[in-house]
Amino acid sequence: VQLQASGGGLVQAGGSLRLSCAASGRTFSGYTMAWFRLAPGKEREFVSAITWNSGSTYDAESVKGRFTISRDVVEHTVYLQMNSLKPEDTAVYYCAARSTAFHRATYRNDRTYEYWGQGTLVTVSS
């Protein structure tokens, strides 16, 4: 499995960016796909997740109403639309995938994800 993240960049506060994660190497039926982020001096944190089959989405409280995760099952791509960006959203964003069955108790735990992309840097200026 390979995950290729792209779409990061520099944007002013209040602006928008769309991240993409191209997935390849197998079919992703039953997978959960997610975005995590790592900011300087902080631990990696969960951002959003989506189940491949049903498209059910789950977001961290800090991004609810601003970020939207989606997937294109034909293109094997996961997106993260980020609106109303804030300086505190500055981080390296990673896409991740896990093959284990979705479980509400664990989907926010980065240690349960088997596959990771290389990360894409998002910088939000004030």
TORTORMAR-667565 format. One record per residue (C-alpha): chain; x, y, z; residue in three letters; residue number from 1. Coordinates in steps of 0.1 Angstrom, whole numbers, padded with zeros to 4 digits. Example, Ala and Ser with C-alpha at 12.3 -4.5 7.8 and 13.67 -1.06 7.14 Angstrom:
residues 2
<pakol A	east 0123	north -0045	up 0078	selum Ala	pafi 1>;
<pakol A	east 0137	north -0011	up 0071	selum Ser	pafi 2>;
END
This chain:
residues 126
<pakol A	east 0000	north 0000	up 0000	selum Val	pafi 1>;
<pakol A	east 0012	north 0035	up -0009	selum Gln	pafi 2>;
<pakol A	east -0002	north 0068	up 0001	selum Leu	pafi 3>;
<pakol A	east 0009	north 0100	up -0016	selum Gln	pafi 4>;
<pakol A	east -0002	north 0132	up 0001	selum Ala	pafi 5>;
<pakol A	east -0002	north 0166	up -0017	selum Ser	pafi 6>;
<pakol A	east -0018	north 0200	up -0016	selum Gly	pafi 7>;
<pakol A	east -0001	north 0217	up 0013	selum Gly	pafi 8>;
<pakol A	east 0012	north 0252	up 0011	selum Gly	pafi 9>;
<pakol A	east 0012	north 0287	up 0026	selum Leu	pafi 10>;
<pakol A	east -0021	north 0304	up 0031	selum Val	pafi 11>;
<pakol A	east -0034	north 0334	up 0051	selum Gln	pafi 12>;
<pakol A	east -0057	north 0330	up 0080	selum Ala	pafi 13>;
<pakol A	east -0092	north 0325	up 0068	selum Gly	pafi 14>;
<pakol A	east -0081	north 0310	up 0036	selum Gly	pafi 15>;
<pakol A	east -0087	north 0275	up 0022	selum Ser	pafi 16>;
<pakol A	east -0066	north 0245	up 0010	selum Leu	pafi 17>;
<pakol A	east -0075	north 0211	up -0002	selum Arg	pafi 18>;
<pakol A	east -0052	north 0182	up 0006	selum Leu	pafi 19>;
<pakol A	east -0053	north 0150	up -0015	selum Ser	pafi 20>;
<pakol A	east -0041	north 0115	up -0007	selum Cys	pafi 21>;
<pakol A	east -0037	north 0091	up -0036	selum Ala	pafi 22>;
<pakol A	east -0039	north 0055	up -0024	selum Ala	pafi 23>;
<pakol A	east -0026	north 0025	up -0044	selum Ser	pafi 24>;
<pakol A	east -0014	north -0010	up -0040	selum Gly	pafi 25>;
<pakol A	east -0047	north -0028	up -0033	selum Arg	pafi 26>;
<pakol A	east -0084	north -0024	up -0029	selum Thr	pafi 27>;
<pakol A	east -0094	north -0004	up 0001	selum Phe	pafi 28>;
<pakol A	east -0128	north -0020	up 0008	selum Ser	pafi 29>;
<pakol A	east -0132	north -0022	up 0046	selum Gly	pafi 30>;
<pakol A	east -0105	north 0003	up 0053	selum Tyr	pafi 31>;
<pakol A	east -0106	north 0034	up 0074	selum Thr	pafi 32>;
<pakol A	east -0087	north 0064	up 0060	selum Met	pafi 33>;
<pakol A	east -0077	north 0093	up 0081	selum Ala	pafi 34>;
<pakol A	east -0057	north 0125	up 0083	selum Trp	pafi 35>;
<pakol A	east -0035	north 0133	up 0112	selum Phe	pafi 36>;
<pakol A	east -0013	north 0164	up 0118	selum Arg	pafi 37>;
<pakol A	east 0020	north 0171	up 0136	selum Leu	pafi 38>;
<pakol A	east 0027	north 0206	up 0147	selum Ala	pafi 39>;
<pakol A	east 0060	north 0218	up 0161	selum Pro	pafi 40>;
<pakol A	east 0064	north 0209	up 0197	selum Gly	pafi 41>;
<pakol A	east 0032	north 0188	up 0198	selum Lys	pafi 42>;
<pakol A	east 0023	north 0152	up 0195	selum Glu	pafi 43>;
<pakol A	east 0007	north 0139	up 0163	selum Arg	pafi 44>;
<pakol A	east -0031	north 0144	up 0165	selum Glu	pafi 45>;
<pakol A	east -0061	north 0131	up 0148	selum Phe	pafi 46>;
<pakol A	east -0079	north 0154	up 0124	selum Val	pafi 47>;
<pakol A	east -0105	north 0135	up 0104	selum Ser	pafi 48>;
<pakol A	east -0114	north 0099	up 0093	selum Ala	pafi 49>;
<pakol A	east -0136	north 0083	up 0067	selum Ile	pafi 50>;
<pakol A	east -0147	north 0047	up 0062	selum Thr	pafi 51>;
<pakol A	east -0140	north 0036	up 0027	selum Trp	pafi 52>;
<pakol A	east -0172	north 0016	up 0021	selum Asn	pafi 53>;
<pakol A	east -0199	north 0038	up 0036	selum Ser	pafi 54>;
<pakol A	east -0182	north 0072	up 0036	selum Gly	pafi 55>;
<pakol A	east -0190	north 0078	up 0072	selum Ser	pafi 56>;
<pakol A	east -0169	north 0107	up 0085	selum Thr	pafi 57>;
<pakol A	east -0155	north 0116	up 0119	selum Tyr	pafi 58>;
<pakol A	east -0138	north 0149	up 0128	selum Asp	pafi 59>;
<pakol A	east -0118	north 0162	up 0157	selum Ala	pafi 60>;
<pakol A	east -0136	north 0189	up 0177	selum Glu	pafi 61>;
<pakol A	east -0110	north 0215	up 0167	selum Ser	pafi 62>;
<pakol A	east -0118	north 0212	up 0130	selum Val	pafi 63>;
<pakol A	east -0156	north 0205	up 0130	selum Lys	pafi 64>;
<pakol A	east -0174	north 0229	up 0107	selum Gly	pafi 65>;
<pakol A	east -0142	north 0239	up 0090	selum Arg	pafi 66>;
<pakol A	east -0127	north 0208	up 0076	selum Phe	pafi 67>;
<pakol A	east -0144	north 0181	up 0054	selum Thr	pafi 68>;
<pakol A	east -0130	north 0147	up 0046	selum Ile	pafi 69>;
<pakol A	east -0142	north 0129	up 0015	selum Ser	pafi 70>;
<pakol A	east -0131	north 0100	up -0007	selum Arg	pafi 71>;
<pakol A	east -0134	north 0091	up -0044	selum Asp	pafi 72>;
<pakol A	east -0136	north 0053	up -0046	selum Val	pafi 73>;
<pakol A	east -0130	north 0054	up -0084	selum Val	pafi 74>;
<pakol A	east -0099	north 0075	up -0082	selum Glu	pafi 75>;
<pakol A	east -0087	north 0059	up -0049	selum His	pafi 76>;
<pakol A	east -0082	north 0093	up -0034	selum Thr	pafi 77>;
<pakol A	east -0090	north 0109	up -0001	selum Val	pafi 78>;
<pakol A	east -0094	north 0146	up 0003	selum Tyr	pafi 79>;
<pakol A	east -0094	north 0170	up 0031	selum Leu	pafi 80>;
<pakol A	east -0110	north 0203	up 0023	selum Gln	pafi 81>;
<pakol A	east -0098	north 0229	up 0049	selum Met	pafi 82>;
<pakol A	east -0117	north 0262	up 0052	selum Asn	pafi 83>;
<pakol A	east -0114	north 0291	up 0076	selum Ser	pafi 84>;
<pakol A	east -0079	north 0281	up 0083	selum Leu	pafi 85>;
<pakol A	east -0063	north 0294	up 0115	selum Lys	pafi 86>;
<pakol A	east -0026	north 0298	up 0124	selum Pro	pafi 87>;
<pakol A	east -0030	north 0269	up 0149	selum Glu	pafi 88>;
<pakol A	east -0038	north 0246	up 0119	selum Asp	pafi 89>;
<pakol A	east -0001	north 0250	up 0109	selum Thr	pafi 90>;
<pakol A	east 0013	north 0215	up 0108	selum Ala	pafi 91>;
<pakol A	east 0026	north 0186	up 0086	selum Val	pafi 92>;
<pakol A	east -0005	north 0167	up 0076	selum Tyr	pafi 93>;
<pakol A	east -0003	north 0130	up 0071	selum Tyr	pafi 94>;
<pakol A	east -0028	north 0106	up 0055	selum Cys	pafi 95>;
<pakol A	east -0031	north 0072	up 0070	selum Ala	pafi 96>;
<pakol A	east -0049	north 0039	up 0063	selum Ala	pafi 97>;
<pakol A	east -0059	north 0010	up 0084	selum Arg	pafi 98>;
<pakol A	east -0074	north -0024	up 0074	selum Ser	pafi 99>;
<pakol A	east -0089	north -0033	up 0108	selum Thr	pafi 100>;
<pakol A	east -0126	north -0030	up 0112	selum Ala	pafi 101>;
<pakol A	east -0138	north 0004	up 0122	selum Phe	pafi 102>;
<pakol A	east -0142	north 0009	up 0159	selum His	pafi 103>;
<pakol A	east -0153	north 0041	up 0177	selum Arg	pafi 104>;
<pakol A	east -0128	north 0034	up 0205	selum Ala	pafi 105>;
<pakol A	east -0097	north 0033	up 0183	selum Thr	pafi 106>;
<pakol A	east -0101	north 0053	up 0151	selum Tyr	pafi 107>;
<pakol A	east -0084	north 0084	up 0166	selum Arg	pafi 108>;
<pakol A	east -0054	north 0064	up 0177	selum Asn	pafi 109>;
<pakol A	east -0025	north 0068	up 0153	selum Asp	pafi 110>;
<pakol A	east -0009	north 0036	up 0164	selum Arg	pafi 111>;
<pakol A	east -0038	north 0016	up 0149	selum Thr	pafi 112>;
<pakol A	east -0030	north 0028	up 0114	selum Tyr	pafi 113>;
<pakol A	east -0007	north 0005	up 0094	selum Glu	pafi 114>;
<pakol A	east 0001	north 0027	up 0064	selum Tyr	pafi 115>;
<pakol A	east 0012	north 0063	up 0062	selum Trp	pafi 116>;
<pakol A	east 0019	north 0089	up 0035	selum Gly	pafi 117>;
<pakol A	east 0049	north 0112	up 0035	selum Gln	pafi 118>;
<pakol A	east 0032	north 0143	up 0049	selum Gly	pafi 119>;
<pakol A	east 0025	north 0176	up 0034	selum Thr	pafi 120>;
<pakol A	east 0032	north 0210	up 0051	selum Leu	pafi 121>;
<pakol A	east 0004	north 0234	up 0057	selum Val	pafi 122>;
<pakol A	east 0014	north 0269	up 0070	selum Thr	pafi 123>;
<pakol A	east -0012	north 0294	up 0080	selum Val	pafi 124>;
<pakol A	east 0000	north 0330	up 0084	selum Ser	pafi 125>;
<pakol A	east -0018	north 0354	up 0107	selum Ser	pafi 126>;
END
